[in-house]
Amino acid sequence: GFRYTVCSLAESFSVTGFVRNLWDGDVELIAEGTEEELVGLLHEIRNSRLGRGIINEHFNWKDATGEFDRFGISF
């Protein structure tokens, strides 16, 4: 339920991008939006029931590309 929950939480924020499972069992979250919206989404994820299962976080902040028109699950 991690991807579904992240998508549900993202609906409350003005972000676009995706969440997906990786082959090694990790989950990747790519999101674009203002810094305030992105930090808010991260805060909600950490404080949700998902937060207990997060072992490591790796961030790579870059300029937005504008390639996404919504937030969803990628396969």
N, CA, C and O atoms as a Maestro MAE file, in Angstrom:
{
 s_m_m2io_version
 :::
 2.0.0
}

f_m_ct {
 s_m_title
 :::
 protein
 m_atom[300] {
  # First column is atom index #
  i_m_mmod_type
  r_m_x_coord
  r_m_y_coord
  r_m_z_coord
  i_m_residue_number
  s_m_chain_name
  s_m_pdb_residue_name
  s_m_pdb_atom_name
  i_m_atomic_number
  :::
  1 25 0.769 -1.204 0.000 1 A "GLY " " N  " 7
  2 3 0.000 0.000 0.000 1 A "GLY " " CA " 6
  3 2 0.814 1.274 0.000 1 A "GLY " " C  " 6
  4 15 0.232 2.358 0.061 1 A "GLY " " O  " 8
  5 25 2.151 1.196 -0.066 2 A "PHE " " N  " 7
  6 3 2.953 2.413 -0.014 2 A "PHE " " CA " 6
  7 2 2.632 3.341 -1.184 2 A "PHE " " C  " 6
  8 15 2.369 4.528 -0.988 2 A "PHE " " O  " 8
  9 25 2.654 2.799 -2.396 3 A "ARG " " N  " 7
  10 3 2.415 3.653 -3.571 3 A "ARG " " CA " 6
  11 2 1.021 4.258 -3.548 3 A "ARG " " C  " 6
  12 15 0.854 5.447 -3.820 3 A "ARG " " O  " 8
  13 25 0.031 3.455 -3.229 4 A "TYR " " N  " 7
  14 3 -1.343 3.951 -3.185 4 A "TYR " " CA " 6
  15 2 -1.481 5.054 -2.132 4 A "TYR " " C  " 6
  16 15 -2.117 6.078 -2.382 4 A "TYR " " O  " 8
  17 25 -0.888 4.841 -0.963 5 A "THR " " N  " 7
  18 3 -0.988 5.833 0.106 5 A "THR " " CA " 6
  19 2 -0.283 7.128 -0.278 5 A "THR " " C  " 6
  20 15 -0.800 8.214 -0.014 5 A "THR " " O  " 8
  21 25 0.893 7.026 -0.900 6 A "VAL " " N  " 7
  22 3 1.604 8.225 -1.343 6 A "VAL " " CA " 6
  23 2 0.749 8.991 -2.357 6 A "VAL " " C  " 6
  24 15 0.662 10.217 -2.284 6 A "VAL " " O  " 8
  25 25 0.129 8.295 -3.285 7 A "CYS " " N  " 7
  26 3 -0.748 8.960 -4.263 7 A "CYS " " CA " 6
  27 2 -1.909 9.657 -3.574 7 A "CYS " " C  " 6
  28 15 -2.276 10.775 -3.937 7 A "CYS " " O  " 8
  29 25 -2.477 9.005 -2.598 8 A "SER " " N  " 7
  30 3 -3.580 9.600 -1.851 8 A "SER " " CA " 6
  31 2 -3.122 10.857 -1.116 8 A "SER " " C  " 6
  32 15 -3.816 11.873 -1.135 8 A "SER " " O  " 8
  33 25 -1.967 10.795 -0.472 9 A "LEU " " N  " 7
  34 3 -1.433 11.963 0.237 9 A "LEU " " CA " 6
  35 2 -1.086 13.089 -0.733 9 A "LEU " " C  " 6
  36 15 -1.281 14.262 -0.415 9 A "LEU " " O  " 8
  37 25 -0.577 12.743 -1.902 10 A "ALA " " N  " 7
  38 3 -0.167 13.750 -2.886 10 A "ALA " " CA " 6
  39 2 -1.349 14.564 -3.404 10 A "ALA " " C  " 6
  40 15 -1.166 15.688 -3.871 10 A "ALA " " O  " 8
  41 25 -2.549 14.016 -3.328 11 A "GLU " " N  " 7
  42 3 -3.734 14.739 -3.804 11 A "GLU " " CA " 6
  43 2 -3.947 16.042 -3.050 11 A "GLU " " C  " 6
  44 15 -4.581 16.961 -3.568 11 A "GLU " " O  " 8
  45 25 -3.427 16.133 -1.837 12 A "SER " " N  " 7
  46 3 -3.591 17.335 -1.020 12 A "SER " " CA " 6
  47 2 -2.554 18.411 -1.340 12 A "SER " " C  " 6
  48 15 -2.585 19.494 -0.756 12 A "SER " " O  " 8
  49 25 -1.652 18.123 -2.248 13 A "PHE " " N  " 7
  50 3 -0.572 19.047 -2.570 13 A "PHE " " CA " 6
  51 2 -0.529 19.315 -4.069 13 A "PHE " " C  " 6
  52 15 -0.972 18.496 -4.874 13 A "PHE " " O  " 8
  53 25 0.005 20.459 -4.423 14 A "SER " " N  " 7
  54 3 0.162 20.823 -5.837 14 A "SER " " CA " 6
  55 2 1.492 20.274 -6.336 14 A "SER " " C  " 6
  56 15 2.456 21.016 -6.525 14 A "SER " " O  " 8
  57 25 1.526 18.966 -6.544 15 A "VAL " " N  " 7
  58 3 2.727 18.296 -7.029 15 A "VAL " " CA " 6
  59 2 2.372 17.408 -8.204 15 A "VAL " " C  " 6
  60 15 1.236 16.954 -8.342 15 A "VAL " " O  " 8
  61 25 3.358 17.168 -9.045 16 A "THR " " N  " 7
  62 3 3.226 16.219 -10.143 16 A "THR " " CA " 6
  63 2 4.388 15.253 -10.055 16 A "THR " " C  " 6
  64 15 5.380 15.531 -9.382 16 A "THR " " O  " 8
  65 25 4.276 14.129 -10.722 17 A "GLY " " N  " 7
  66 3 5.345 13.146 -10.722 17 A "GLY " " CA " 6
  67 2 4.810 11.746 -10.562 17 A "GLY " " C  " 6
  68 15 3.710 11.437 -11.019 17 A "GLY " " O  " 8
  69 25 5.593 10.886 -9.906 18 A "PHE " " N  " 7
  70 3 5.168 9.498 -9.753 18 A "PHE " " CA " 6
  71 2 5.878 8.829 -8.591 18 A "PHE " " C  " 6
  72 15 6.871 9.331 -8.065 18 A "PHE " " O  " 8
  73 25 5.344 7.694 -8.213 19 A "VAL " " N  " 7
  74 3 5.951 6.800 -7.237 19 A "VAL " " CA " 6
  75 2 5.958 5.414 -7.870 19 A "VAL " " C  " 6
  76 15 5.002 5.030 -8.544 19 A "VAL " " O  " 8
  77 25 7.040 4.661 -7.651 20 A "ARG " " N  " 7
  78 3 7.112 3.321 -8.244 20 A "ARG " " CA " 6
  79 2 8.022 2.420 -7.413 20 A "ARG " " C  " 6
  80 15 8.899 2.887 -6.687 20 A "ARG " " O  " 8
  81 25 7.787 1.120 -7.543 21 A "ASN " " N  " 7
  82 3 8.659 0.128 -6.923 21 A "ASN " " CA " 6
  83 2 9.863 -0.091 -7.829 21 A "ASN " " C  " 6
  84 15 9.737 -0.085 -9.054 21 A "ASN " " O  " 8
  85 25 11.022 -0.282 -7.226 22 A "LEU " " N  " 7
  86 3 12.234 -0.597 -7.971 22 A "LEU " " CA " 6
  87 2 12.521 -2.088 -7.860 22 A "LEU " " C  " 6
  88 15 11.992 -2.758 -6.973 22 A "LEU " " O  " 8
  89 25 13.342 -2.605 -8.739 23 A "TRP " " N  " 7
  90 3 13.629 -4.043 -8.798 23 A "TRP " " CA " 6
  91 2 14.255 -4.568 -7.513 23 A "TRP " " C  " 6
  92 15 14.124 -5.754 -7.209 23 A "TRP " " O  " 8
  93 25 14.941 -3.702 -6.742 24 A "ASP " " N  " 7
  94 3 15.620 -4.148 -5.520 24 A "ASP " " CA " 6
  95 2 14.748 -4.044 -4.270 24 A "ASP " " C  " 6
  96 15 15.222 -4.291 -3.162 24 A "ASP " " O  " 8
  97 25 13.477 -3.680 -4.443 25 A "GLY " " N  " 7
  98 3 12.566 -3.571 -3.312 25 A "GLY " " CA " 6
  99 2 12.414 -2.166 -2.773 25 A "GLY " " C  " 6
  100 15 11.537 -1.912 -1.947 25 A "GLY " " O  " 8
  101 25 13.254 -1.244 -3.227 26 A "ASP " " N  " 7
  102 3 13.119 0.150 -2.821 26 A "ASP " " CA " 6
  103 2 11.939 0.783 -3.540 26 A "ASP " " C  " 6
  104 15 11.397 0.219 -4.490 26 A "ASP " " O  " 8
  105 25 11.556 1.948 -3.079 27 A "VAL " " N  " 7
  106 3 10.503 2.721 -3.721 27 A "VAL " " CA " 6
  107 2 11.101 4.052 -4.142 27 A "VAL " " C  " 6
  108 15 11.831 4.680 -3.376 27 A "VAL " " O  " 8
  109 25 10.793 4.483 -5.359 28 A "GLU " " N  " 7
  110 3 11.264 5.757 -5.880 28 A "GLU " " CA " 6
  111 2 10.103 6.721 -5.978 28 A "GLU " " C  " 6
  112 15 9.029 6.372 -6.468 28 A "GLU " " O  " 8
  113 25 10.326 7.937 -5.509 29 A "LEU " " N  " 7
  114 3 9.325 8.997 -5.564 29 A "LEU " " CA " 6
  115 2 9.947 10.175 -6.293 29 A "LEU " " C  " 6
  116 15 10.937 10.742 -5.830 29 A "LEU " " O  " 8
  117 25 9.376 10.545 -7.423 30 A "ILE " " N  " 7
  118 3 9.809 11.710 -8.189 30 A "ILE " " CA " 6
  119 2 8.650 12.700 -8.132 30 A "ILE " " C  " 6
  120 15 7.531 12.382 -8.534 30 A "ILE " " O  " 8
  121 25 8.925 13.890 -7.635 31 A "ALA " " N  " 7
  122 3 7.852 14.882 -7.521 31 A "ALA " " CA " 6
  123 2 8.368 16.256 -7.897 31 A "ALA " " C  " 6
  124 15 9.514 16.604 -7.614 31 A "ALA " " O  " 8
  125 25 7.507 17.033 -8.538 32 A "GLU " " N  " 7
  126 3 7.800 18.407 -8.884 32 A "GLU " " CA " 6
  127 2 6.741 19.302 -8.266 32 A "GLU " " C  " 6
  128 15 5.559 18.959 -8.231 32 A "GLU " " O  " 8
  129 25 7.170 20.428 -7.790 33 A "GLY " " N  " 7
  130 3 6.281 21.410 -7.185 33 A "GLY " " CA " 6
  131 2 7.130 22.447 -6.470 33 A "GLY " " C  " 6
  132 15 8.358 22.421 -6.550 33 A "GLY " " O  " 8
  133 25 6.475 23.350 -5.779 34 A "THR " " N  " 7
  134 3 7.236 24.324 -5.008 34 A "THR " " CA " 6
  135 2 7.905 23.618 -3.838 34 A "THR " " C  " 6
  136 15 7.485 22.534 -3.433 34 A "THR " " O  " 8
  137 25 8.939 24.232 -3.304 35 A "GLU " " N  " 7
  138 3 9.625 23.642 -2.164 35 A "GLU " " CA " 6
  139 2 8.654 23.419 -1.006 35 A "GLU " " C  " 6
  140 15 8.712 22.392 -0.329 35 A "GLU " " O  " 8
  141 25 7.777 24.368 -0.785 36 A "GLU " " N  " 7
  142 3 6.795 24.248 0.294 36 A "GLU " " CA " 6
  143 2 5.876 23.035 0.102 36 A "GLU " " C  " 6
  144 15 5.596 22.309 1.055 36 A "GLU " " O  " 8
  145 25 5.418 22.824 -1.108 37 A "GLU " " N  " 7
  146 3 4.545 21.684 -1.393 37 A "GLU " " CA " 6
  147 2 5.302 20.362 -1.249 37 A "GLU " " C  " 6
  148 15 4.768 19.399 -0.699 37 A "GLU " " O  " 8
  149 25 6.534 20.314 -1.740 38 A "LEU " " N  " 7
  150 3 7.327 19.088 -1.659 38 A "LEU " " CA " 6
  151 2 7.667 18.737 -0.212 38 A "LEU " " C  " 6
  152 15 7.557 17.578 0.191 38 A "LEU " " O  " 8
  153 25 8.074 19.726 0.559 39 A "VAL " " N  " 7
  154 3 8.381 19.487 1.972 39 A "VAL " " CA " 6
  155 2 7.121 19.056 2.715 39 A "VAL " " C  " 6
  156 15 7.179 18.186 3.583 39 A "VAL " " O  " 8
  157 25 5.994 19.656 2.381 40 A "GLY " " N  " 7
  158 3 4.724 19.265 2.999 40 A "GLY " " CA " 6
  159 2 4.370 17.820 2.706 40 A "GLY " " C  " 6
  160 15 3.932 17.094 3.599 40 A "GLY " " O  " 8
  161 25 4.555 17.395 1.465 41 A "LEU " " N  " 7
  162 3 4.277 16.005 1.098 41 A "LEU " " CA " 6
  163 2 5.202 15.059 1.856 41 A "LEU " " C  " 6
  164 15 4.748 14.048 2.392 41 A "LEU " " O  " 8
  165 25 6.491 15.377 1.904 42 A "LEU " " N  " 7
  166 3 7.426 14.539 2.654 42 A "LEU " " CA " 6
  167 2 7.024 14.443 4.127 42 A "LEU " " C  " 6
  168 15 7.087 13.369 4.725 42 A "LEU " " O  " 8
  169 25 6.618 15.551 4.693 43 A "HIS " " N  " 7
  170 3 6.179 15.570 6.096 43 A "HIS " " CA " 6
  171 2 4.969 14.650 6.295 43 A "HIS " " C  " 6
  172 15 4.915 13.890 7.262 43 A "HIS " " O  " 8
  173 25 4.019 14.721 5.394 44 A "GLU " " N  " 7
  174 3 2.816 13.878 5.502 44 A "GLU " " CA " 6
  175 2 3.165 12.397 5.366 44 A "GLU " " C  " 6
  176 15 2.617 11.562 6.085 44 A "GLU " " O  " 8
  177 25 4.062 12.074 4.458 45 A "ILE " " N  " 7
  178 3 4.470 10.675 4.288 45 A "ILE " " CA " 6
  179 2 5.135 10.170 5.561 45 A "ILE " " C  " 6
  180 15 4.811 9.088 6.051 45 A "ILE " " O  " 8
  181 25 6.070 10.959 6.096 46 A "ARG " " N  " 7
  182 3 6.773 10.555 7.321 46 A "ARG " " CA " 6
  183 2 5.832 10.389 8.506 46 A "ARG " " C  " 6
  184 15 6.050 9.520 9.350 46 A "ARG " " O  " 8
  185 25 4.790 11.210 8.581 47 A "ASN " " N  " 7
  186 3 3.872 11.158 9.711 47 A "ASN " " CA " 6
  187 2 2.684 10.227 9.496 47 A "ASN " " C  " 6
  188 15 1.842 10.076 10.381 47 A "ASN " " O  " 8
  189 25 2.617 9.607 8.330 48 A "SER " " N  " 7
  190 3 1.545 8.643 8.066 48 A "SER " " CA " 6
  191 2 1.961 7.281 8.609 48 A "SER " " C  " 6
  192 15 3.050 7.128 9.161 48 A "SER " " O  " 8
  193 25 1.099 6.311 8.449 49 A "ARG " " N  " 7
  194 3 1.434 4.944 8.872 49 A "ARG " " CA " 6
  195 2 2.628 4.391 8.102 49 A "ARG " " C  " 6
  196 15 3.254 3.427 8.541 49 A "ARG " " O  " 8
  197 25 2.946 4.989 6.964 50 A "LEU " " N  " 7
  198 3 4.093 4.564 6.164 50 A "LEU " " CA " 6
  199 2 5.418 4.889 6.838 50 A "LEU " " C  " 6
  200 15 6.412 4.192 6.632 50 A "LEU " " O  " 8
  201 25 5.432 5.935 7.633 51 A "GLY " " N  " 7
  202 3 6.667 6.410 8.234 51 A "GLY " " CA " 6
  203 2 7.422 5.348 9.007 51 A "GLY " " C  " 6
  204 15 8.653 5.348 9.028 51 A "GLY " " O  " 8
  205 25 6.696 4.448 9.639 52 A "ARG " " N  " 7
  206 3 7.347 3.378 10.405 52 A "ARG " " CA " 6
  207 2 8.195 2.465 9.534 52 A "ARG " " C  " 6
  208 15 9.176 1.891 10.006 52 A "ARG " " O  " 8
  209 25 7.829 2.328 8.284 53 A "GLY " " N  " 7
  210 3 8.523 1.405 7.397 53 A "GLY " " CA " 6
  211 2 9.652 2.028 6.599 53 A "GLY " " C  " 6
  212 15 10.353 1.327 5.868 53 A "GLY " " O  " 8
  213 25 9.838 3.335 6.728 54 A "ILE " " N  " 7
  214 3 10.912 3.996 5.981 54 A "ILE " " CA " 6
  215 2 12.217 3.820 6.742 54 A "ILE " " C  " 6
  216 15 12.360 4.285 7.873 54 A "ILE " " O  " 8
  217 25 13.158 3.150 6.113 55 A "ILE " " N  " 7
  218 3 14.445 2.871 6.743 55 A "ILE " " CA " 6
  219 2 15.473 3.932 6.346 55 A "ILE " " C  " 6
  220 15 16.196 4.440 7.204 55 A "ILE " " O  " 8
  221 25 15.544 4.263 5.093 56 A "ASN " " N  " 7
  222 3 16.488 5.259 4.576 56 A "ASN " " CA " 6
  223 2 15.777 6.172 3.608 56 A "ASN " " C  " 6
  224 15 14.812 5.783 2.950 56 A "ASN " " O  " 8
  225 25 16.267 7.389 3.533 57 A "GLU " " N  " 7
  226 3 15.794 8.343 2.539 57 A "GLU " " CA " 6
  227 2 17.009 8.897 1.821 57 A "GLU " " C  " 6
  228 15 18.024 9.210 2.444 57 A "GLU " " O  " 8
  229 25 16.899 9.013 0.510 58 A "HIS " " N  " 7
  230 3 17.953 9.620 -0.297 58 A "HIS " " CA " 6
  231 2 17.294 10.699 -1.140 58 A "HIS " " C  " 6
  232 15 16.309 10.443 -1.831 58 A "HIS " " O  " 8
  233 25 17.839 11.901 -1.080 59 A "PHE " " N  " 7
  234 3 17.260 13.027 -1.808 59 A "PHE " " CA " 6
  235 2 18.199 13.496 -2.892 59 A "PHE " " C  " 6
  236 15 19.421 13.464 -2.748 59 A "PHE " " O  " 8
  237 25 17.602 13.929 -3.976 60 A "ASN " " N  " 7
  238 3 18.336 14.549 -5.062 60 A "ASN " " CA " 6
  239 2 17.458 15.689 -5.573 60 A "ASN " " C  " 6
  240 15 16.572 15.470 -6.398 60 A "ASN " " O  " 8
  241 25 17.700 16.888 -5.092 61 A "TRP " " N  " 7
  242 3 16.907 18.048 -5.478 61 A "TRP " " CA " 6
  243 2 17.450 18.614 -6.783 61 A "TRP " " C  " 6
  244 15 18.640 18.904 -6.896 61 A "TRP " " O  " 8
  245 25 16.571 18.767 -7.764 62 A "LYS " " N  " 7
  246 3 16.948 19.313 -9.070 62 A "LYS " " CA " 6
  247 2 15.883 20.321 -9.497 62 A "LYS " " C  " 6
  248 15 14.805 20.394 -8.908 62 A "LYS " " O  " 8
  249 25 16.204 21.086 -10.522 63 A "ASP " " N  " 7
  250 3 15.211 21.976 -11.107 63 A "ASP " " CA " 6
  251 2 14.115 21.139 -11.764 63 A "ASP " " C  " 6
  252 15 14.382 20.083 -12.337 63 A "ASP " " O  " 8
  253 25 12.900 21.620 -11.675 64 A "ALA " " N  " 7
  254 3 11.764 20.920 -12.286 64 A "ALA " " CA " 6
  255 2 11.910 20.910 -13.805 64 A "ALA " " C  " 6
  256 15 12.395 21.869 -14.405 64 A "ALA " " O  " 8
  257 25 11.485 19.815 -14.407 65 A "THR " " N  " 7
  258 3 11.538 19.682 -15.861 65 A "THR " " CA " 6
  259 2 10.205 20.020 -16.516 65 A "THR " " C  " 6
  260 15 10.154 20.336 -17.704 65 A "THR " " O  " 8
  261 25 9.118 19.952 -15.734 66 A "GLY " " N  " 7
  262 3 7.798 20.216 -16.276 66 A "GLY " " CA " 6
  263 2 7.251 19.081 -17.113 66 A "GLY " " C  " 6
  264 15 6.272 19.259 -17.838 66 A "GLY " " O  " 8
  265 25 7.875 17.905 -17.021 67 A "GLU " " N  " 7
  266 3 7.464 16.786 -17.872 67 A "GLU " " CA " 6
  267 2 6.212 16.062 -17.385 67 A "GLU " " C  " 6
  268 15 5.639 15.265 -18.128 67 A "GLU " " O  " 8
  269 25 5.780 16.322 -16.163 68 A "PHE " " N  " 7
  270 3 4.628 15.615 -15.600 68 A "PHE " " CA " 6
  271 2 3.401 16.512 -15.576 68 A "PHE " " C  " 6
  272 15 3.509 17.717 -15.346 68 A "PHE " " O  " 8
  273 25 2.230 15.921 -15.816 69 A "ASP " " N  " 7
  274 3 1.001 16.703 -15.756 69 A "ASP " " CA " 6
  275 2 0.090 16.284 -14.599 69 A "ASP " " C  " 6
  276 15 -0.963 16.883 -14.378 69 A "ASP " " O  " 8
  277 25 0.507 15.252 -13.866 70 A "ARG " " N  " 7
  278 3 -0.264 14.777 -12.727 70 A "ARG " " CA " 6
  279 2 0.672 13.954 -11.843 70 A "ARG " " C  " 6
  280 15 1.839 13.758 -12.181 70 A "ARG " " O  " 8
  281 25 0.158 13.476 -10.716 71 A "PHE " " N  " 7
  282 3 0.924 12.576 -9.858 71 A "PHE " " CA " 6
  283 2 0.247 11.218 -9.893 71 A "PHE " " C  " 6
  284 15 -0.973 11.130 -9.751 71 A "PHE " " O  " 8
  285 25 1.025 10.158 -10.082 72 A "GLY " " N  " 7
  286 3 0.443 8.833 -10.150 72 A "GLY " " CA " 6
  287 2 1.437 7.735 -9.857 72 A "GLY " " C  " 6
  288 15 2.577 7.993 -9.469 72 A "GLY " " O  " 8
  289 25 0.995 6.515 -10.045 73 A "ILE " " N  " 7
  290 3 1.835 5.338 -9.853 73 A "ILE " " CA " 6
  291 2 2.416 4.950 -11.200 73 A "ILE " " C  " 6
  292 15 1.699 4.869 -12.198 73 A "ILE " " O  " 8
  293 25 3.715 4.711 -11.223 74 A "SER " " N  " 7
  294 3 4.395 4.242 -12.429 74 A "SER " " CA " 6
  295 2 4.748 2.780 -12.240 74 A "SER " " C  " 6
  296 15 5.075 2.355 -11.132 74 A "SER " " O  " 8
  297 25 4.684 2.010 -13.311 75 A "PHE " " N  " 7
  298 3 4.988 0.584 -13.248 75 A "PHE " " CA " 6
  299 2 6.191 0.249 -14.079 75 A "PHE " " C  " 6
  300 15 6.592 -0.913 -14.144 75 A "PHE " " O  " 8
  :::
 }
 m_bond[299] {
  # First column is bond index #
  i_m_from
  i_m_to
  i_m_order
  :::
  1 1 2 1
  2 2 3 1
  3 3 4 2
  4 3 5 1
  5 5 6 1
  6 6 7 1
  7 7 8 2
  8 7 9 1
  9 9 10 1
  10 10 11 1
  11 11 12 2
  12 11 13 1
  13 13 14 1
  14 14 15 1
  15 15 16 2
  16 15 17 1
  17 17 18 1
  18 18 19 1
  19 19 20 2
  20 19 21 1
  21 21 22 1
  22 22 23 1
  23 23 24 2
  24 23 25 1
  25 25 26 1
  26 26 27 1
  27 27 28 2
  28 27 29 1
  29 29 30 1
  30 30 31 1
  31 31 32 2
  32 31 33 1
  33 33 34 1
  34 34 35 1
  35 35 36 2
  36 35 37 1
  37 37 38 1
  38 38 39 1
  39 39 40 2
  40 39 41 1
  41 41 42 1
  42 42 43 1
  43 43 44 2
  44 43 45 1
  45 45 46 1
  46 46 47 1
  47 47 48 2
  48 47 49 1
  49 49 50 1
  50 50 51 1
  51 51 52 2
  52 51 53 1
  53 53 54 1
  54 54 55 1
  55 55 56 2
  56 55 57 1
  57 57 58 1
  58 58 59 1
  59 59 60 2
  60 59 61 1
  61 61 62 1
  62 62 63 1
  63 63 64 2
  64 63 65 1
  65 65 66 1
  66 66 67 1
  67 67 68 2
  68 67 69 1
  69 69 70 1
  70 70 71 1
  71 71 72 2
  72 71 73 1
  73 73 74 1
  74 74 75 1
  75 75 76 2
  76 75 77 1
  77 77 78 1
  78 78 79 1
  79 79 80 2
  80 79 81 1
  81 81 82 1
  82 82 83 1
  83 83 84 2
  84 83 85 1
  85 85 86 1
  86 86 87 1
  87 87 88 2
  88 87 89 1
  89 89 90 1
  90 90 91 1
  91 91 92 2
  92 91 93 1
  93 93 94 1
  94 94 95 1
  95 95 96 2
  96 95 97 1
  97 97 98 1
  98 98 99 1
  99 99 100 2
  100 99 101 1
  101 101 102 1
  102 102 103 1
  103 103 104 2
  104 103 105 1
  105 105 106 1
  106 106 107 1
  107 107 108 2
  108 107 109 1
  109 109 110 1
  110 110 111 1
  111 111 112 2
  112 111 113 1
  113 113 114 1
  114 114 115 1
  115 115 116 2
  116 115 117 1
  117 117 118 1
  118 118 119 1
  119 119 120 2
  120 119 121 1
  121 121 122 1
  122 122 123 1
  123 123 124 2
  124 123 125 1
  125 125 126 1
  126 126 127 1
  127 127 128 2
  128 127 129 1
  129 129 130 1
  130 130 131 1
  131 131 132 2
  132 131 133 1
  133 133 134 1
  134 134 135 1
  135 135 136 2
  136 135 137 1
  137 137 138 1
  138 138 139 1
  139 139 140 2
  140 139 141 1
  141 141 142 1
  142 142 143 1
  143 143 144 2
  144 143 145 1
  145 145 146 1
  146 146 147 1
  147 147 148 2
  148 147 149 1
  149 149 150 1
  150 150 151 1
  151 151 152 2
  152 151 153 1
  153 153 154 1
  154 154 155 1
  155 155 156 2
  156 155 157 1
  157 157 158 1
  158 158 159 1
  159 159 160 2
  160 159 161 1
  161 161 162 1
  162 162 163 1
  163 163 164 2
  164 163 165 1
  165 165 166 1
  166 166 167 1
  167 167 168 2
  168 167 169 1
  169 169 170 1
  170 170 171 1
  171 171 172 2
  172 171 173 1
  173 173 174 1
  174 174 175 1
  175 175 176 2
  176 175 177 1
  177 177 178 1
  178 178 179 1
  179 179 180 2
  180 179 181 1
  181 181 182 1
  182 182 183 1
  183 183 184 2
  184 183 185 1
  185 185 186 1
  186 186 187 1
  187 187 188 2
  188 187 189 1
  189 189 190 1
  190 190 191 1
  191 191 192 2
  192 191 193 1
  193 193 194 1
  194 194 195 1
  195 195 196 2
  196 195 197 1
  197 197 198 1
  198 198 199 1
  199 199 200 2
  200 199 201 1
  201 201 202 1
  202 202 203 1
  203 203 204 2
  204 203 205 1
  205 205 206 1
  206 206 207 1
  207 207 208 2
  208 207 209 1
  209 209 210 1
  210 210 211 1
  211 211 212 2
  212 211 213 1
  213 213 214 1
  214 214 215 1
  215 215 216 2
  216 215 217 1
  217 217 218 1
  218 218 219 1
  219 219 220 2
  220 219 221 1
  221 221 222 1
  222 222 223 1
  223 223 224 2
  224 223 225 1
  225 225 226 1
  226 226 227 1
  227 227 228 2
  228 227 229 1
  229 229 230 1
  230 230 231 1
  231 231 232 2
  232 231 233 1
  233 233 234 1
  234 234 235 1
  235 235 236 2
  236 235 237 1
  237 237 238 1
  238 238 239 1
  239 239 240 2
  240 239 241 1
  241 241 242 1
  242 242 243 1
  243 243 244 2
  244 243 245 1
  245 245 246 1
  246 246 247 1
  247 247 248 2
  248 247 249 1
  249 249 250 1
  250 250 251 1
  251 251 252 2
  252 251 253 1
  253 253 254 1
  254 254 255 1
  255 255 256 2
  256 255 257 1
  257 257 258 1
  258 258 259 1
  259 259 260 2
  260 259 261 1
  261 261 262 1
  262 262 263 1
  263 263 264 2
  264 263 265 1
  265 265 266 1
  266 266 267 1
  267 267 268 2
  268 267 269 1
  269 269 270 1
  270 270 271 1
  271 271 272 2
  272 271 273 1
  273 273 274 1
  274 274 275 1
  275 275 276 2
  276 275 277 1
  277 277 278 1
  278 278 279 1
  279 279 280 2
  280 279 281 1
  281 281 282 1
  282 282 283 1
  283 283 284 2
  284 283 285 1
  285 285 286 1
  286 286 287 1
  287 287 288 2
  288 287 289 1
  289 289 290 1
  290 290 291 1
  291 291 292 2
  292 291 293 1
  293 293 294 1
  294 294 295 1
  295 295 296 2
  296 295 297 1
  297 297 298 1
  298 298 299 1
  299 299 300 2
  :::
 }
}
